[in-house]
C-alpha cells in the first residue's frame, strides 16, 4: 500500500491513517484521564469522559444518519455483542486509574500488549465470527517482544 499523494486514497489508506490517529488519541486519553482521575476520582473521571464520548457519538450519529434507529437496533442484536460496551468500561476505568501509579508509557504498552495477545487468539481460533488466521512464529515472536518491552517500561 502506498500513501503517495499521486495515488487515489483507498479505504485501506483511510483505515491506516484513522487507526494511527486513534493510537495517538489513545496515548493522550491515558494521560488526560489519569490527570482527571487524580483530580476528581477514578470513577467520576471515567464516567465524565464516557459521557463526553456518548454525547459526541449521539451528535455524530444524528448528523450523519439523521436519527437513532440504528442505535436502537443494537438492542435486537445478540446479547454477547453488547460486551463491547463492557470492554469500553474496563478500558476507560483502567486508563483512568493506572497512569499515576505505573506511568503513561507503561499503561500504553500493557494496553497494546493485551490487545495484540487477544487479537492473535481471536484470529488463530476464528472467534466471534472471524475467519481463522494462523499464528506463524513471526507473529508470536512480535507479541512476545512487545510483552518483553511492556515489562521493561514498567521499570522506573
C-alpha positions in Angstrom: 0.0 0.0 0.0 1.3 3.4 -1.0 0.5 6.6 0.8 1.9 8.8 -2.0 -0.2 11.9 -3.0 -0.4 10.7 -6.6 -2.3 7.5 -5.6 -6.0 7.7 -5.1 -7.0 7.4 -1.4 -8.3 4.0 -0.8 -10.4 2.7 2.1 -7.4 0.8 3.4 -5.3 4.0 3.4 -8.0 5.9 5.3 -8.3 3.0 7.7 -4.5 3.0 8.4 -4.4 6.8 8.9 -7.5 6.8 11.1 -6.2 3.9 13.2 -2.8 5.7 13.6 -4.6 8.8 14.7 -6.6 6.7 17.1 -3.4 5.4 18.6 -2.2 8.9 19.2 -5.6 9.8 20.7 -5.3 6.7 23.0 -2.0 7.8 24.4 -3.4 11.3 25.0 -6.5 9.7 26.6 -4.4 7.8 29.0 -2.6 10.9 30.2 -5.7 13.1 30.3 -7.9 10.6 32.0 -5.2 9.8 34.5 -4.8 13.5 35.4 -8.6 14.0 35.7 -8.9 10.8 37.8 -6.3 12.1 40.2 -8.3 15.4 40.4 -11.9 14.2 40.8 -11.6 10.4 41.4 -11.2 7.5 39.1 -14.9 6.5 38.8 -16.0 10.1 38.5 -13.5 10.9 35.7 -14.2 7.7 33.8 -17.9 8.4 34.0 -17.4 12.1 32.9 -15.2 11.1 30.0 -17.6 8.4 28.9 -20.5 10.9 29.0 -18.5 13.2 26.7 -17.9 10.3 24.3 -21.6 9.3 24.4 -22.6 12.9 23.6 -20.2 13.1 20.7 -21.4 9.8 19.3 -25.1 10.9 19.6 -24.4 14.2 17.8 -22.4 12.5 15.1 -25.0 9.7 14.6 -27.8 12.3 14.4 -25.8 14.4 11.9 -24.7 11.6 9.7 -27.6 9.2 10.0 -30.5 11.6 10.7 -31.8 9.5 13.6 -31.0 6.9 16.2 -32.9 4.0 14.7 -29.6 2.1 14.0 -28.5 2.6 17.6 -31.7 1.1 19.0 -31.3 -1.8 16.6 -28.4 -2.8 18.9 -30.9 -3.9 21.5 -32.1 -6.6 19.0 -28.6 -7.9 18.4 -27.4 -11.0 20.4 -26.6 -10.0 24.0 -22.9 -11.2 23.6 -22.5 -8.3 21.2 -23.3 -5.9 23.9 -20.0 -6.8 25.6 -18.2 -4.2 23.6 -19.7 -1.6 25.9 -18.5 -3.6 28.9 -15.0 -3.7 27.4 -15.1 0.0 27.0 -15.9 0.3 30.7 -12.9 -1.8 31.6 -10.6 0.1 29.3 -11.6 3.6 30.4 -11.5 2.5 34.0 -8.0 1.1 33.7 -6.6 4.1 31.8 -8.1 6.4 34.3 -6.8 4.5 37.3 -3.3 3.3 36.2 -1.3 6.2 34.8 -0.4 7.9 38.1 0.6 4.5 39.5 2.7 3.0 36.8 3.2 5.8 34.1 1.6 6.7 30.9 4.1 4.7 28.9 3.5 1.5 30.9 -0.2 1.8 30.6 0.0 2.2 26.8 2.5 -0.7 26.5 0.4 -3.0 28.6 -2.8 -2.0 26.8 -1.2 -2.6 23.4 0.3 -5.9 24.5 -3.1 -7.1 25.8 -4.8 -6.0 22.6 -2.3 -7.9 20.4 -2.4 -11.0 22.6 -6.2 -11.2 22.4 -6.4 -10.3 18.8 -4.0 -13.1 18.0 -6.2 -15.6 19.9 -9.3 -14.3 18.1 -7.6 -14.7 14.7 -6.0 -18.1 15.4 -9.2 -19.6 16.7 -11.6 -17.8 14.4 -13.6 -16.5 17.4 -16.6 -14.1 17.2 -17.4 -14.9 13.6 -14.0 -14.0 12.2 -12.1 -16.4 9.8 -9.1 -18.2 11.1 -5.8 -16.6 10.5 -2.7 -18.6 11.6 -0.2 -17.6 14.2 3.1 -18.1 12.5 6.3 -17.8 14.5 6.9 -14.2 13.3 3.6 -13.0 14.8 4.1 -14.9 18.0 7.6 -13.5 18.3 6.3 -10.0 17.8 3.8 -10.4 20.6 6.5 -11.9 22.9 8.8 -9.0 22.1 6.1 -6.5 22.8 5.3 -8.2 26.1 9.0 -8.0 27.0 9.0 -4.3 26.1 6.0 -3.7 28.3 7.8 -5.4 31.1 10.8 -3.2 30.6 8.9 0.0 30.6 7.4 -0.9 34.0 10.8 -0.2 35.4 11.1 3.4 36.6 
